[in-house]
Amino acid sequence: MTERYLRIALPSPLRRLFDYRAPAQIPESAWQPGVRVRVPFGRREMIGILVETATTTNVPTDKLKDALELLDSQPLLPDDIMRLCLWAAQYYQHSLGDTFSWALPTLLRQGEPAEARQKKIWQAKRPLNLEDSLLIRAPRQLAAIKVLAQHSQGIAHERLEQFGISKDSVTALLKKGLVTQHLLQLQDTPHKTPSLAQPELPLNDEQQAAFNAIHANQKTFKTYLLAGITGSGKTEVYLQLIRETLAAGQQVLVLIPEINLGPQTLERFTKRFNARIALLHSHVNDRERLEAWLAARSGHADIIIGTRSALFTPLQQLGLIIIDEEHDSSYKQQEGLRYHARDLALVRARAANVPVVLGSATPSLESLHNAHSGRFALLRLNKRAGGAIQPKFIRLDVRSLPLDSGISAPLQKEIRKTLEAGQQVLVFLNRRGFAPVLMCNDCGWMSQCSQCDARLTLHQRYNELRCHHCGHVEIRPHHCPSCNKIDLRPVGAGTERAEERLQILFPNTPVLRIDRDSTARKGSMDALLGTINSGDPCIMIGTQMLAKGHHFPRVTLVAILNADGGLFSADFRAGEKMAQLIVQVAGRAGRAGDPGRVIIQSELADHPLLVQLSEQGYFAFAEQALNERCSTGLPPFSHLALLRADALKPELADMFLEDAYSIAEQLLQQLKIEGVELLGPVSSPMERRAGRYRAQLLLQANNRAQLHRLLTPLCSNLEVLPSARQSRWSIDVDPIDLF
């Protein structure tokens, strides 16, 4: 009999497959690509994905080990997800086994059975004899069986107590043969065809034209950039496209950038459709995530809503992919498998031959470039839905104005006027905590992170200094560590400080802070949104969490406290990100009948970016930014890969990158690769982070294919470099952050 070898992808940083001997007792037909296999790996056991079987191996017989256990009777990952993972691993230069891990729910990575949850159902046996001698001396059992008899479909085990039935009673009845118990798969419950639960809103001319364009080609792959101003009704276009997809018996995948948008999106979709909706993101517990994943794979979920990792969810009948707020940097994974969910969605849609809709009021420059070059179909929505008008921009020069916790007197006046009119105010400050730094007024000492080249932020509510880069926390000092004086003062304003001051200025108005700290507890965001949606006057103060996708009809004033932070930066994308953030925040104002205003506080009120945004809008800025990128040869007119290294000593990271530079130069000559430039190595903009020293080497190419001709052999060489043992390194293809 021919020996059978298993080639398995394991969750390891090594970019290779591992060979194992197939156990003789398991039939050959059971070894299908996509099944999970438990194997020995060093001194421990790991769970990997079978990629292929073979009759030969290069591993010496004495080093070859037997696989321990086959965990699935059928492939866990269907062919399309296997191919997507293989493509992602190759393009992003990542380990295939680790890529599979990113694609799987946590419980499946840990070896849990890929089975839907079961519900235990209790039923009374028929015919029922209440005079049975077995019940005469058991009044509680008699009462229990009477209740069960009234429910012909049975009662779920977890609901017994609601009906006054003890679990001891039903257990005793089961032993007496008077009741039955059976297990019901949750996905076996009957389900009606998806239908509308709420009437659709009428589409205006622009919305209808966008809907018609996409619907006309809904059975073929094409990418549509739905570029609509804030409040233009992009979501209603999504909903009506989803209705058509569900009517055709297909499933829809909807990606959102932020976890906190999940409940809001779920509620809107639930109100519109009588359909099975699955929610997938990191705040869903592991069991619920597995249930949603299995429901999507089996076709029992009609609409799948999730953050970037939901892209890997297997769907039995994929018909449409929607990427909301496609410009958002949250779609780029910044550790491990550094993929971009928007870009990978196009790969998946092309393979499935289904359309992709990318929606945004502030499209990324990459997407706009693709639209201009004909790769994407551009659909514009220039009018706000329901007759609402665009908010008015006011640039407020605060150079000569005193600021009270970051809030000028003219702004305070406008906030008071808005609240007195019974409306709501949104105050935007993209800085968590009470103050960005604690400073000694005597010697000038500033709170510095001991692990990073960064200041510690004061969080007054917890009396702590926190590093927002590495997570380091320390108690607020009572005196200066340098001169021992006690005159320590918070400098600058964060959301906590602005919240405290606004509450003093407007004592009779609720002030709601919305940032990562205030929404950390489960249900806290829902509670805050519930207060806002009541429509009563209130002030919202928060970070960019407030800028994304929220619909607050009663907000008529948006105040941006510090618009200067992104105007000067070493990152070539800083202007684009700043423009998107300002426009997105401004878009929360005046979304209903009342006109909105946006006040931008700035010490650079005449800065060209602010002037252009406020007077001409985002698309005028984007066209100018694209022209600048073209003249300087920056993305999207070139392609980047960033090789990062960090080590406990700065010279170790530098040594590794110098070796990497030499190898890359040799490969460019040997393979005759043209149009690839090596920039660096240099120290990272923040050289020390979490106690490690960081450096980077940037690879820039005119042609994407030429860049990858270099990256694949380069990564193979880097894995065996002696200097790589003393540094941690990673490759980031198409980076969006050079920090």
N, C-alpha and C positions, 0 to 999 in steps of 0.2 A: 504494500500500500504506500502511495506517495506521501511523504511528509508534507504537512501544511503549516505555513508560517504566517503569522499575523503581523501586519505593519500598522502600528498604533501611534496616534498623535496624543502625547501626554502634556498636561498643563505645566510645561517647563519653558524657561527662556531659550532653550536650545532649538535652533531652527532645523530640526530633522525629525524623522520618524524612528520608532524603536521596534525592533523585531522580537517576537516571542513565538514559542512553539504552541500550536493549538492543541489543547487536551484531546486525547484520542476518544474519550467517551462522549464528546459533543459532536453531532453529525456535521458534516462539511457544509450542508445547506444552511445551517444556523448562522454561519459567519458572513453576515451581510454588511457592507459598508454603512456606517451610521449607527451601529449598535455600540453600547458602552461595554467596556471590558475592564475588570479589576485585575491588576498585574502587580508583581513585586518590582520595586524600584529602589535599589540600594537597600537600606535597612527598613524601609517602610513600604506601604502599599499605595498605589495611585489608581485613579479611574481615568481611562482614556477613551478615545473614539477610534473605532476600527476604520481605517482608510481603505485598505485593500488586503487581499491575501496573495500569497506567492508560494511557489514550490521550491524556490531557492533563497538563500540568504548569505550575506557576506560576514555574518557574525560567527566566530569560531564555535563549534559545537559545545565545548566545555564552558562557554560563557553564555550560552543561550538558555533562557529560563522559560518555564511553562506559564501560560496565562492562568490565573486563578479562578476566574468566574465570569460567565457571560450574563450580563444584567438585563438584557432586553431580548424578547423573542422576535421583535420587528425593529427595523431601524428607527432610532429615536429622532434622528434628523433626516428629513426627506432630501431627495437629490438636489432640489433648488437651493436649500440652505447650505448643504455641503459645498456646492459650487460657489455660493456667495462667500462662505468662510475661506475657501481656498483662494479666491480672487483677492479678498481683503488681506489675507496673510502675505500674499505675494506683493501686492501693491504697497502695503504699509510696512513691508520688510519686518514681519513679526512672526513669532513661532505659531505654527498651525494649531498645535495642541492648546496653547493659551488663547488663541482666537476662538476655538470651540468653547472654551470655558466662558468667554464673554457672551457667547450666544446662548448659553444654557442658564435656566434658573438655578439658584443656589442649591436647592434640595436635590436636583438631578445631578449636579456636580458632586454631591456628597453620597450618591448611590441610592437615593430613594426610588421606589418603584414609580414608573411613569404611568400612574393610574389615577383616575379622578377620585375624589373623595366619595365615600359611601355613606348613605344615611340608613340608620337602623329603624325599621318600621314595625310597630306592634299592631296586630289585628286579632279580634275575637273570632274563634272558630264557629262555623255554622254547621248544623242548626245549634242554637244556643239554648241551653237548659239551665235556667236560673235556680231550679229546685235540686240541682245536682248535689249529691251528698258531700262532694268534695268542697262545696262552698258554704254549707250550713254553719260550720263553726269558724268561718273566716270572713267576718263582715267587711274588712277592708278590701279583701280580694273580690268579694261580691260587688262592692261599690265600684271597684276598678273595672271589672268586666262589663258592668252596665254602661259605663262611660265609653269604653272601647266599642261596645255594640252600636252606639249612636254614630260612630265614624266608620263608614264602610270602607273608606280608603286607608284606614289605619291612622295611628298617631306616631309621629317621629319621637325617637327616644329622648332627645333633648327638650321636648315640649311636654313630657309626661307631668312634670310638676305643675305646669300651668293649668292642667285639668284635675289637679288634686290626687294624682296617682303616684304612689311611691314606686321606686325601682325594685324594691324587695317584693312588692305585690305582684308585679308582672313576671318577675323571675320565678316566683312560686307557682303562678298560673301556667307558666311555660312547662314546668316540671310535671304539672298535673295534666298537661295535654289540652288545656282549655283555650290557649292563645297560640298564635304563631308569630314568628319573628323572621323577617327577611331583609336583605340588604338591597338598597336601591342606589344605583349609580346616579349621581346628580345630573350627569349629562344625558341620562336616559329619559328624563322628564320630557313630556311632549311639549312642543313649541310651535306656536302659530307662525305663519308667514309674516315677516316684518311688515309693519304698516305704520301709517302716520297716527300719532297720538295727539297732535296739535296742528291746527291749520298752518299752512305755509304763508310767509309774508310775500306780498307782491314784489317782483323785481322791477327796478327802474331800467331804463333803456341800456345803460352801460352794463349792469349786472346781467341782463337778459342776453346781451351780445356775448359776454364772457361765458355764460352757461351754455349757449348754443354752440360756441366754438369748441368747447371741451367735449360736450355731449355728442357732437357729430363724429368724433373720433375716439369714442370711449372703449373701443375694443382693440385698439392698437397702441403701441408705445409712442408717446410724445410728451415732451416736457413743456408745461405752461407756466409762465411767470405771471401770476396775478398780482400786479402792482397797483394797489389801491390805497388812497390816502386813508389816514386813520378815521374810522367811523364810516367808511364807504360801503360796508355790508359784505365784506369778503366771506364772513362766516355763513351768511345766508346762501351764498353761491355754493359753498362747500356742502351745506345741508341738502340742497336740492340735487346736487350731483350724487351725493350718498344715496338719496332716495331712489334715483335711477339705477344705481349699482346694486342696491339691495333687491330691487324689483327684478333684476336679471339673475337673482340667485347667487350673487357673489359677495365677497367680504371686502371691507374697507379698512385700511391702516391709516390712522391719523397720528402724526407726530407733533408734539408740543415741546417748547423749549424748557419750561419750568414745571417742577413738581406741583407748585402751588396753583398752577392753572388747571391741573387735572380735575379736581372736584367741580370747578366752575364749568369746564367743558363737558364733563360727564352729566352735570345737571341739565345743561342746555340740550344735549343729545337725547337724554332720557325723556325730557318733556316733549321732544319732537317725534321720537320713534318708539313704537312698540317693537323693540328689537333687543337681542342679547348683546350687551355691551361689556367688554372686558377692559379693565384699567391696569396698566403695567408701568410701574416706576418704583424707585427705591424705597418709598415710604409705605408701599404695600408689603405686608408681612410675607415671609417666604412661602407659607402654605397657600395664601391667596394668590400669590404670583404664579405658583405652579398650577393652580386650578385654572387661572386665566390663560396661561400658556397652553395647557392641554385642551381647553375649550376652543382656542383659536386653531390649534393643529387639527382637531377632529371636525372642524366646521360648525361647532356648536355656538361659537361667538360670531355675531354679524359685524360688529364694529369693534376694532381694537384701538384704544387710545393709550399713548405712552410717550415717554421721553426717549432719548436717542437709542437706548439698548433695545427698545421694542422693535426696532427695525429687523432684528434677527428672528422675530417670532414666526414660526412656520404657519402658513395659512393654506387651507385646503383649496379655497377658491378665491384667490386674490383678484380683485377687479379694479382697485383704485388706491393710489397712495397720495396722501395730502401732507405737506410739510408746512405747518403754520409758523409765521415769523421766521422765514427761512434764513434771514440774515443773522440770526442770533448765534453768538459764539458758543452757547451751551451745547450746540449740536456737535462740537468738536471734542472728542475725548482727549484729555490732557495727560493721561498716564496709562501704562500698559499698552493695549492696542490703541494707538493714537489715530482712530478713524474719524471721518466726518460723516455723520449720519445723512446729511443732505446729499452728499456726493455718492455715497454708497447706495442710497435709495434709487438713484438713477440706474445704477448697475443692476439692482434687483428688478426694477420695473422693466428694463430692456429685456432681461431674460424671461420675464413673465408675460411680456408683450401687453402691458397695461399702461395707462397714462399716469403722469405725476403732475400734481398741482403744487407749485411753490408760491406761497402767499406772503406778502409783506407790504407795509406802507413805506419801508425804507430798504429796498432790496440791496443785497451785497453787490459790490462792484463786480465781482466775478459773475454773478447771475445776470447783471445788466450787460456785461460784455458778451456773454453767451447769447443773450437776446439780440443784441446788435449784430452779432455775426451769424444769426439764423439758426443756431443750435436750439434755442428756446423760442417758443411763441410768446410774444409780449402782449398781455391783455391789461389795459389801463382802466382804472376806476377813479375818475377825477372829481366825482360829486359825493357828498356825504348822503347816506341813506336817510330817508324820512324827511328830507328838506332841511336838515341841520346845516349850518354854515361853518366854514373853517374858523378856528379861533384867531383872534388878533394878537400879534406879537408885540411886546413892549420891551425894549432893551433899557435896563435901568443902570446907569453909571453910578457905582457906589464908591468911586475913588475918594471923594471928598465927604462921604457920609459915614457917620459912626454906625457900627453894627452891634446890635444887641443879640448875642448868641447867634450871630450870622444873619440876623433879620433887621433890615433897615426900617426907618420910620415910615417912608412912603409905602413900603410893602405892608407894614402893620395896618396902615390906614385902609388899604385895599382889601385886606383880609376881613377887617371889621365890617366894611361896607357890604361884602359878599355874604357874610353870616347874617347880618341884619336883614338881608333880602331873602333869608330862608334857604340859602343854597350852601353847597359844600366847597371846601378848599383842599387842594392837594399841594403839599409842600415837598419838593424833591431835593434830597441831599444824599449824594452817593458816598456816604461815609458813616460807617457804623460806630457805635460807642458814644461816649460823652465828649471826648476831645482827642484829637490825633496825637497829642503829646503832652506830657507833664514836665514842666520846666521850673528850675529854681530861679527865683527872681534876684538872688544875690550873686551867684557865680555863673549862671547860665547853663548849668547841667540839664540835660534832657534825658528822658526815659528811653533807654536803648535796649533792644533785645540782645541777650547774651549769646544767642544762637544764630542771629541773622544780621545783615546790614540793613536794619530797619528800626524805626521807632516803635515803642510800645504804645498802644492805644489805651486811654483811660476809660474803663467801664465803671462809672460811679455807682450804679445800682448794686453791683457785686463788690465794690471797693477793690477792684483788681486792675492790673495792667496786663493787657493781652497782646500777643503778636498775631496779626491777621495773616501771617505768611506760614509760620511753623506751628502755631497753636500754643506756644509757650505762655504760661500764666504765672504771675507773681502778685503777692499782696501789695497794695499801694503803700509806699513808704511814708512814715510820719515826718521824716526830716531828710534833708538832701544827703545822699550817699557820698557826695564829694566834699561839701563844706560844712555839713551838719546843721545848717540853718533850717528853719521850719517853713519858710515862705515858698512853698511849692504851689504853682498855679497851673491850671489846665489852659492850654493854648489852642485856639481854634475851636470849631464846633462840629460835633457829630450828631447823629439822629437823637441820641438820648438828651443831649444838652438843648437842642432845638425843641424837643418835646416838652422838657421841663419849663422852658421859658414861655412857650406858647400856652401852656396850661395856666401860667401865672397871668399872662396878658389877656387870656380869654377864659376866665374861671368858670363860666356857665356853659361852655361848649366842650363836648367830648373831643379829646385829642388822642388819635389812634396812631401808634407807631407801628410801622410794618417794615421789618427787616429780618435778617436771618436769626437774630437773637430773640425777637418777640414772637416769632412764629415757629420756634423749635419744637414746642410741645404739640402733640397730636390734637387736632381740632381747634387750635388757636387761630389759624388763618380763617377757618370757616366762621368762627365767632366774630372776628373783626369784620369780615365781609358782610355778615348778617346785620351788624350795626350800620355799616355804610349803606347797604341796600334798603334799609328802612326809609331812607330819603330825608331824615332829619338833619339839620345843620350840624356839621362836624368838620374837624380839621384832620387830614391824613398827613402824616410825616413819614417818609420812608425812602428806601434806596431803590435801585433799578427793579426790584421785585414789583414795584407799583407801575412800571412803565410798560409791561408786557401783556397785551391782550385784554386787560380788564375793561369792563364797560360800567362806568359810573355816571348814570344819566343826570344826577343832580350836581355834579362838579362843574362849576363855571369859571373857577380861577385856579390856574396852575402856577406855582411859584418855583423857580429853579434858583436855589440859594447860591450855588457856586458853579458857574458855567465855565470857569477858566482852567479846571484841572486837566482837560484833555487837549488844550490848544497848543501846548508845547510838549513834545515827547520825542524820544529817540525811535519809537516804533512808527514805521511808515503808515500803519493802519489807524493810528490814534485819531486823526481827523475824521476818518470815516466812522469810527465807533462813537465819537463824540456827537457827530451830526445825527446819527441814528438814534442815540439816546435822547437828545433834545427833542427831536421830532416825535419820537414815541411817547415821551412824557407829555409833551404839549397836546398830543392827540387824545388825552383823557379829558380835555376841557370841551364843554359845549357840544356834547354828543346827542343831546335831546333838543328841545325847542329853544331853550335859552342860549344866547350867544356866549362864547367862551373867550377868556383872555389868558395870555401867557406872559408872565413877567419874568424876565431873565436878569438876575442880578449879576453884574460883572464889573471887574476893574478894567476890562478891555472891551467895553461895549461897542467900540468901533472896529473890532477885529473883523477882517474880511469874511471869515467863516460864519460868524454870528450875523453879520449884515446880510450875507447872501441867503442864509437859511431863513431869516425872518422876513426878507423882502421878496425872494424868488422861489423859495421852497427847496426840498431835498433833491429833486431831480436835476435842478440847475447846478447844485453843488456836485452831484454825482458825475455829471458830464464833464465838469471842469477837473474833478479829481481823476477821472479816467484818462483825460488828456495828459495830465501831469504824470500819471503812472506809465503811460505809453512813452513819453519822452525820456523817462528815467529808466525804462526797462524793468519795472517792478511788476509783480503779479497784479492783474491776470495776464500780463504780457510776457511773463517769464514764469519759471517753475522753481520752487525751493524745496530743499530738504535740510533739516537742521540736526547736526550730530552734537548731542550734549554729553558732557561727562562731569561727574562730581566725585570728590575724594576727601579724605580727612585732612590731607595736606594739599595746598594749591599746586605744588610742583608735580604731584602725581597725575592730576587731571590734565595739566599741560603736557606732560610726557606722553600720555596716551593719545592726545589729539595731534601732537607733532608726528607720532608714528602713523596715525590715521591719515594725516596729510600726505606723508611720504608714499604710503600705499596707494592712495587715490591718484597721486601724480603718476605713479608707475602704471596703474591701470588705464589712465587716460591715454598714455603713449602706446601701451601694448595693444589695447582694443581699438585704437585710432578713433576715440570718441571726441567729437568736436562740439563746441558751444557750451561747455560746462566750465564754470569758474569756481575756484575754491577761495573763500573769504575767511581769513582767520588762520589759526585759532586765536580767540580773544576771550577775556574774562566775560562772564555773563553780566548784564546790567546790574543785577543784584548778585555780587560775587559769592557771598556767604549766606547760606540758608539752611536752617535746621542743623547747624554745626558742620556743614560740609561745604567745601569750596567748589564753585561751579565755573565751567568754561564751555565754549561752543565753537563749532566749525560749521560755517554756512556754505551749502552747495547751491549754486544758482545756474540754471540752464535755460536756453532759448527753446529747447524741445524736450517735451516730457519723456519720450521714448529714450532719448540719449541719456537723460538723467538716470533712468532705471537700468540702463545698460551698465552704468557705473555702480549703482547702489547694490545690486544683487551680489556681484563678486566682492565688493568692498565689505559688506556685512559678514560674508563668509570668512574673510581674512581677519576681520576685527575679533571674531569669536576666539581665535587661537593666539591672539597677541599676548605675549607675557605681561605687558603693561596693563592689559585689560583686567588682570586679576586684582589690581590694586585700586581700580576705579569702577564706578557704576556708569554704564553708558546706555544711551538710547538714541534711536533715529526717529525723527518726526518728519514725515512726508507731508508736504503742503501745510506747514505750520501756520497758525493764525496768531501766534504769540511768540515773539522773539525774546521774551523776558526770561 
